Amino acid sequence: MTESLTVRDNRTGQEYDVPIADGTIKAADLGKIKAGDDEPGLAVYDPGFVNTASCRSSVTYIDGEKGILEYRGYPIEQLAEGSTFLEVAYLLIHGALPTKAEYEQWEHEITFHTFVHENVKGFMEGFRYDAHPMGMLMASVGALSTFYPEASMIQDAENRQMQIVRMIAKMPTLGAWSFRHAQGKPFVYPDNELSYTANFLSMLFKMSESKYEADERLVKALDTLFILHADHEQNCSTNAVRSVGSSQVDPYSAVAAGIGALYGPLHGGANEAVLRMLRRIGSKSEIPAFIEGVKNGNERLMGFGHRVYKNYDPRAKIIKKACDDVFEVTGVNPLLEIAQELEKIALEDEYFVQRKLYPNVDFYSGLIYEAFQFPPEMFTVLFAIGRTPGWLAQWLELTQDKEQKIARPKQIYTGDRGLEFTPRDVRWA
Ligand SMILES: CC(C)(COP(=O)(O)OP(=O)(O)OC[C@H]1O[C@@H](n2cnc3c(N)ncnc32)[C@H](O)[C@@H]1OP(=O)(O)O)[C@@H](O)C(=O)NCCC(=O)NCCS
């Protein structure tokens, strides 16, 4: 079998052989196809990159048709069941599971770096009383680049590792403080005797007690949610991290860009929309009328369907289990009944079956977060903490990829050309 594509340009009658490698052709090869010597080469128009590979990556594998998600080759189900978020973070960053000694060293380093400079606290206090925690997180991660100016030396491997450790370590501190600020509560310093996720819960919820120790089942459930969100290959925020990182800026600035992308409702905000929808439906008896409305195209069933997963979202199954564990501690969220009934009806309905619409990761995650008493504005902050090792693993890969260049797409220009400029005093006379 010849691994190439024969293209005939009907403008000129000329044929071209374009090599195929890894199921792709190089866009630059298409650039050699020209209608005339002075004409620009053929380009690909792909808003939203729906069919463009932007990099080679060995971090995360997804097969949407089969419902497979693997980090560095390990199925998400096995990692969620048997690993911890910190171990998964190590796996994503280093490409292999740690030995005992490597894990202990990693855990020590991350724990050691959870504190932030006191001045960070000062500027976080300066945000308006009702500041959105995601805006605060984005700004404070960006600001860390000014505290660690050596982070700009991205060619230095040791330096890169140092910033990666710092960022994974400080993200819960910054996330928790963003939450406390909106509540008018004092910031809680990290407790380095606690695990990564238990410490995060302590910084969120500790009041006057000398030590805050969350229920182990809650710690485990949140840790699992972090694992589920740790990477998802070239999604919008990861693409933002890579795109900004391609200018060779420091990793804090690149990750701040990723947080900006995640802030948007099309990326990180669907679970909040699920909660709003469940609340609006209000009771099980209203579900059939709601489903009819969805089928008539009035609105979408939020938390269903996915651009990539067309069989099922493997993360959704795991989240359902975490739901049970959390509600055992917190008591059942009355919206859960509506969600479960909605899922049951939708999975049997021809409309959803035919279109391969299944619950996605967001269908149940909002319910869990609400049970923890997080306000909806915090949902994306939690997502960002979980996604940080993924962003950094992708950024690390980018910095060492010889094929990468500064991200600079082409455009199809649709504006005017060659207009004559008339100075203001003539134009306005
Ligand atoms: C995630 C999503 C944007 C993916 O969209 P997509 O891959 O571009 O799929 P399309 O929009 O092309 O939808 C394909 C068909 O399924 C329907 N569909 C997709 N998601 C649907 C939903 N949640 N409810 C009802 N119908 C839906 C579309 O109307 C379309 O039907 P048609 O062929 O009759 O026109 C989409 O499924 C959606 O909006 N889901 C709800 C929001 C959500 O949960 N987002 C979180 C994603 S993690």
The ligand as a Gaussian input file, in Angstrom:
#p B3LYP/6-31G(d) Opt

LIG

0 1
 C      -20.738000      18.561000      23.870000
 C      -21.388000      19.013000      22.565000
 C      -21.084000      20.515000      22.375000
 C      -20.783000      18.223000      21.400000
 O      -21.320000      18.685000      20.254000
 P      -20.987000      18.136000      18.782000
 O      -20.028000      17.021000      18.828000
 O      -20.622000      19.321000      17.972000
 O      -22.363000      17.499000      18.348000
 P      -23.476000      18.220000      17.498000
 O      -23.775000      19.554000      18.088000
 O      -23.059000      18.144000      16.072000
 O      -24.717000      17.265000      17.769000
 C      -25.057000      16.112000      16.989000
 C      -26.569000      15.876000      17.106000
 O      -26.907000      15.550000      18.454000
 C      -27.757000      16.556000      19.015000
 N      -27.244000      16.840000      20.358000
 C      -25.936000      16.922000      20.735000
 N      -25.864000      17.125000      22.056000
 C      -27.133000      17.171000      22.508000
 C      -27.679000      17.354000      23.791000
 N      -26.907000      17.520000      24.859000
 N      -29.016000      17.355000      23.917000
 C      -29.807000      17.182000      22.840000
 N      -29.343000      16.997000      21.596000
 C      -28.024000      16.997000      21.435000
 C      -27.635000      17.752000      18.107000
 O      -28.789000      18.550000      18.143000
 C      -27.426000      17.090000      16.776000
 O      -28.671000      16.605000      16.336000
 P      -29.086000      16.697000      14.783000
 O      -28.114000      15.782000      14.089000
 O      -30.488000      16.247000      14.734000
 O      -28.889000      18.132000      14.405000
 C      -22.910000      18.782000      22.636000
 O      -23.194000      17.420000      22.765000
 C      -23.581000      19.583000      23.720000
 O      -23.916000      20.766000      23.511000
 N      -23.817000      18.980000      24.935000
 C      -24.395000      19.688000      26.041000
 C      -23.358000      20.556000      26.728000
 C      -22.362000      19.760000      27.526000
 O      -22.714000      18.884000      28.289000
 N      -21.065000      20.085000      27.373000
 C      -20.011000      19.467000      28.118000
 C      -19.073000      18.712000      27.261000
 S      -17.844000      17.884000      28.253000

